[in-house]
Amino acid sequence: MKKIILGVLFLVLISGVVLSLPVLAGTEGCPAGSSDCLINPLGTISTPQALIGKIINAVLGIVGSLALLMFVYGGLTWMTSAGSQEKVKKGRDIIVWSAIGLAIIFASYGLVRILISKIS
């Protein structure tokens, strides 16, 4: 199970790096007379604070999604326990820790949102 989770996390990180590489653009947005040019892969981001804010928001979104997946996994573990007290406890623990993780994620998202708005 750990190998699968690490593999998915690795693929998400690699795909984020690959998708953020600059790509060759056509003539739109290029200086007059040039046939090819590089466009800014960051879009309209012009300050380091805005870039850091976007990165933090993306990471918090991914972590929140993983916490919700853990909720589903905990629920499935509990529902398929077939009366085994050990599996019921395992499922309940997964759900409890996922709830605690979501509370931490929401609190950190709010804190980051406030700090980024004050900085920029």
C-alpha positions in Angstrom: 0.0 0.0 0.0 2.9 2.4 0.8 4.5 1.7 -2.6 1.2 2.6 -4.4 0.8 5.8 -2.4 4.4 6.8 -3.0 4.1 6.0 -6.7 1.0 8.2 -7.1 2.6 11.0 -5.1 5.7 10.8 -7.3 3.6 10.9 -10.5 1.7 13.9 -9.3 4.9 15.8 -8.5 6.6 14.8 -11.8 3.5 15.8 -13.8 3.4 19.2 -12.1 7.0 19.8 -13.1 6.5 18.7 -16.7 3.4 20.7 -17.1 5.0 23.9 -15.8 7.9 23.8 -18.3 7.8 26.6 -20.8 6.4 25.7 -24.2 6.9 27.1 -27.6 4.0 29.4 -28.6 2.8 30.5 -31.9 2.9 34.2 -32.9 0.3 35.4 -30.4 1.9 37.4 -27.7 5.3 37.5 -29.5 7.0 40.7 -30.6 6.3 41.8 -34.2 8.3 40.0 -36.8 9.2 36.9 -34.7 7.9 33.6 -35.7 8.5 31.7 -32.4 8.8 32.8 -28.8 8.6 31.5 -25.3 5.6 32.4 -23.2 5.7 32.8 -19.5 4.7 29.5 -17.9 3.6 31.3 -14.8 0.9 33.3 -16.6 0.3 36.6 -14.9 2.3 35.9 -11.7 4.9 38.6 -11.4 6.0 38.5 -7.7 7.7 35.8 -5.7 4.9 36.2 -3.0 2.2 35.4 -5.6 4.2 32.4 -6.8 4.7 31.0 -3.3 1.0 31.6 -2.6 0.0 29.6 -5.7 2.4 26.8 -4.8 1.1 26.6 -1.2 -2.6 26.6 -2.4 -1.8 23.8 -4.9 -0.1 21.7 -2.2 -2.9 22.2 0.3 -5.4 21.2 -2.4 -3.6 18.0 -3.0 -3.2 17.2 0.7 -6.9 17.9 1.2 -7.8 15.5 -1.6 -5.6 12.8 0.0 -7.3 13.4 3.4 -10.7 12.9 1.7 -9.5 9.7 0.1 -8.4 8.5 3.5 -11.9 9.1 4.7 -13.2 6.9 2.0 -10.6 4.2 2.7 -11.4 4.3 6.4 -15.1 4.0 5.7 -14.5 1.0 3.3 -12.3 -0.7 5.9 -15.0 -0.2 8.5 -17.8 -1.4 6.2 -16.0 -4.5 5.0 -14.8 -5.5 8.5 -17.4 -8.3 8.7 -17.7 -7.9 12.4 -14.0 -8.1 13.2 -13.3 -5.8 16.1 -9.7 -5.3 14.9 -10.8 -4.0 11.5 -13.6 -1.9 12.9 -11.1 -0.2 15.2 -8.7 0.3 12.3 -11.4 1.9 10.1 -12.5 4.1 13.0 -8.9 5.2 13.7 -8.4 6.1 10.0 -11.6 8.2 10.0 -10.6 10.0 13.2 -7.1 10.8 12.1 -8.4 11.9 8.7 -10.8 14.3 10.4 -7.9 15.7 12.5 -5.8 16.0 9.4 -8.6 17.9 7.6 -9.0 20.3 10.5 -5.3 21.0 10.4 -5.4 21.4 6.6 -8.3 23.9 6.8 -6.6 25.8 9.6 -3.3 26.0 7.7 -5.2 27.1 4.5 -6.9 29.9 6.4 -3.6 31.0 8.0 -1.8 31.0 4.7 -4.6 32.9 3.0 -4.4 35.6 5.7 -0.6 35.8 5.5 -0.5 35.9 1.7 -3.2 38.7 1.6 -1.2 40.7 4.1 2.1 40.3 2.3 0.8 41.1 -1.2 
